[in-house]
Amino acid sequence: MDYLSKFRFFSVYKVVFLYTIFSTSFTNAAAKLLVLNTSQIDNFEQIQNDTNIELFHWEDYTVLAAMLIISCGIGVFYGYFGEKQLTGDDFLLGGSSMGTFPMALSLAASFITAIELLGNPAEMFIAGGQFWMICIAFVLTVPVASQLYLPVFMRLRLTSCYEYLEVRFCKSMRVYASVLYMLQMILYTAVAVYAPALALSDVTGLNTYLAVSVVYIVCIFYASQGGMKAVIMTDTFQSAVLIGSLAAILALGSAQTGGFNYIWDYAQRTERLHFFDMNPDPTVRHSFWSVVVGGTMYWVSMFCANQASVQKYLSVERISQARVALWVSAIGLVSVYSVNFATGALLAAHYAGCDPIESGQINASDRLLPLYVVKQLGVYRGVPGFFVAGIFAASLGTVASALNSLAAIACQDLASGLFGITLPENKGAAIARWVCLACGALSFALVFVVERLGPVLQLALSFNGMTGGVTLGLFSLGMLFPWANAKGAVAGGVCGLLLVVAAGGGAQYASVPLPRLPASTDTCPTTLNMTSNYDHTENHDKAVFWLFKVSYLWYSGLGCVGTLIIGLTVSLITGMTNPADVPIDLISPPVVSFLNSLPNKFKKALRVPTRLGSERRRSSSVRPPSLSDDKDTRRRRRLSELAGGVFYSDAPTLTRGHDNLALGLDSEKPPPQEPKRTSFKFDAPLNPNSPQTSSC
């Protein structure tokens, strides 16, 4: 080992050593600072009979600190000791060399937010188990994602999924979708960290700002240092912490309450196991149709039109790995939600005679689970710390995936796509690190804005589904309807967003109260104040516009369908695109197979060629392979062809649609004879690395 290598090694070792000392000191200091001043919480004395009793002990801080330090250690390993990351794809996609199982757990962890971990048990407690039917939506989402959308992303191998919208439509749509995603994720991550931290502080005494700061510091550190590899491997570890904490709470709590049979019987007696409310009214908050159908639309948008998801698909080599990961992540989501709702049934049985909300012990439903853990399971030293570690793990997984995806959007869509800045390959990883750090700092700063949002907080959460539905509509317009044009995409994207924002904003203005099951305070101690902040009033005002009363679960479907209808209508009016002019990899394979199976008279009416995809054509945004191609381009070309794509291929046998095995067509049979067509000549782009697209 030369002197330079030794110097670098000991420098990194010194950084790690100092960081460990700092983390230990910070943890010890946090043990003293995390206890919130009881005067800051109005109902704190009601939660804690003796204010001198510590809510957290050294065992709890040890468990929490261990989870945070291990998470940082993974970032240190992949940032300084793992395979060196040089290019943007190395940092943002993990070099497309990640394993199937870690990627699957990371995919699921990015969708399990701390808000849901606290909200799902409260939903079961207050309104029953109808929302558990969302597990059916998880299962229905997988075949839709893996067959319709995933093949297109795996063939194109675009670091930013929104680049598809430029290649298919125009640059304006790429920038539009990218900006929507950035606004959505920066705001959502701030809410997803602040809301659960506030809930924990109200009942456990943890200082809200210190908790938020710890989450962001740890997350920004390992996400910016280790890139996608650190994000995925840390999510894998945090998934184990999360699942373990939920299982421990359910096991210990059921043993205290009287067993699963007693909990199940009580849930049945109180009508909390009503799963099939078949009311077709879209204004019903949770019915079978809104949860299953509307929920499927929401989760399809999260799995198929979300940069964080697509980025993780591209972190593996083969499409078969991504498909397996989709099923594994769906099973993981079903498991977590099932344990969550079982925990909600446990809470309902435990608080059967003394509802904490009605009695004024807490002022919001998301405080229920933390209250139970601290008050009932606090006798088991380390369990409250394990629970808080699980909540922190969910927040870390959400924020880390968001930061990595935001870095990809900023580098690819804004720097390269919008401003035309060419990032050097050998500095791609370094630039992405700084961008990731900047995005994290911006999201952290927004926390102090989120706390002042007040009633707009729920709108911020709903905005996640609103923008996801519109983006799904744009991708569906391009992949499923080859006749759609750029003008239709612009009109559909704008009108679809206006529609869902009007629905969500109107719902906030109307303030329709949430339904809840009957509650009792008969066995509550007389020392409680018995002042409830929960609104029991029912809004029977018929003057409220029906769109404002539509269930939030329909927002994604509303945005998607609205975008499709407006987009196709405008495309029809302004002149539809000839399907033969759309590069074959931009269309979903089942759509190509369906169009090729139509009778000739229908093909003629739809302007579909006799054999769609049989012409030799490539997207004008891609040049032929060359020895001068950089590392990322060569890797993408190989993986695209591995997925059956022709986007990066120059060989005639691969650019002909009838030879594309991924389309399910017979490669042994020659293509059918067609009338001689006018040949199309694609001029080489002036800048071979920049896509040529139409203007909107």
Secondary structure, 3 states (H helix, E strand, C coil): CCHHHHHHHHHHHHHHHHHHHHHHHHHHHHHHHCECCHHHCCCHHHHCCCCCCCCCCHHHHHHHHHHHHHHHHHHHHHHHHCCCCCCHHHHHHHHHCCCHHHHHHHHHHHHCCHHHHHHHHHHHHHHCCHHHHHHHHHHHHHHHHHHHHHHHHHHHCCCCCCHHHHHHCEHHHHHHHHHHHHHHHHHHHHHHHHHHHHHHHHHHCECHHHHHHHHHHHHHHHHHHHHHHHHHHHHHHHHHHHHHHHHHHHHHHHHHHCCHHHHHHHHHHCCCCCCCCCCCCCCCCCCHHHHHHHHHHHHHHHHHCCHHHHHHHCCCCCHHHHHHHHHHHHHHHHHHHHHHHHHHHHHHHHCCCCCCCCCCCCCCHHHHHHHHHHHHCCCCCCHHHHHHHHHHHHHHHHHHHHHHHHHHHHHHHHHHHHCCCCCCHHHHHHHHHHHHHHHHHHHHHHHHHHCCCCCHHHHHHHHHHHHHHHHHHHHHHHHHCCCCCHHHHHHHHHHHHHHHHHHHHHHHHHCCCCCCCCCCCCCCCCCCCCCCCCCCCCCCCCCCCHHHHCCHHHHHHHHHHHHHHHHHHHHHHHCCCCHHHCCHHHCCHHHHHHHHHCCHHHHHHCCCCCCCCCCCCCCCCCCCCCCCCCHHHHHHHHHHHHCCCCCCCCCHHHHCHHHCHHHCCCCCCCCCCCCCCCCCCCCCCCCCCCCCCECC
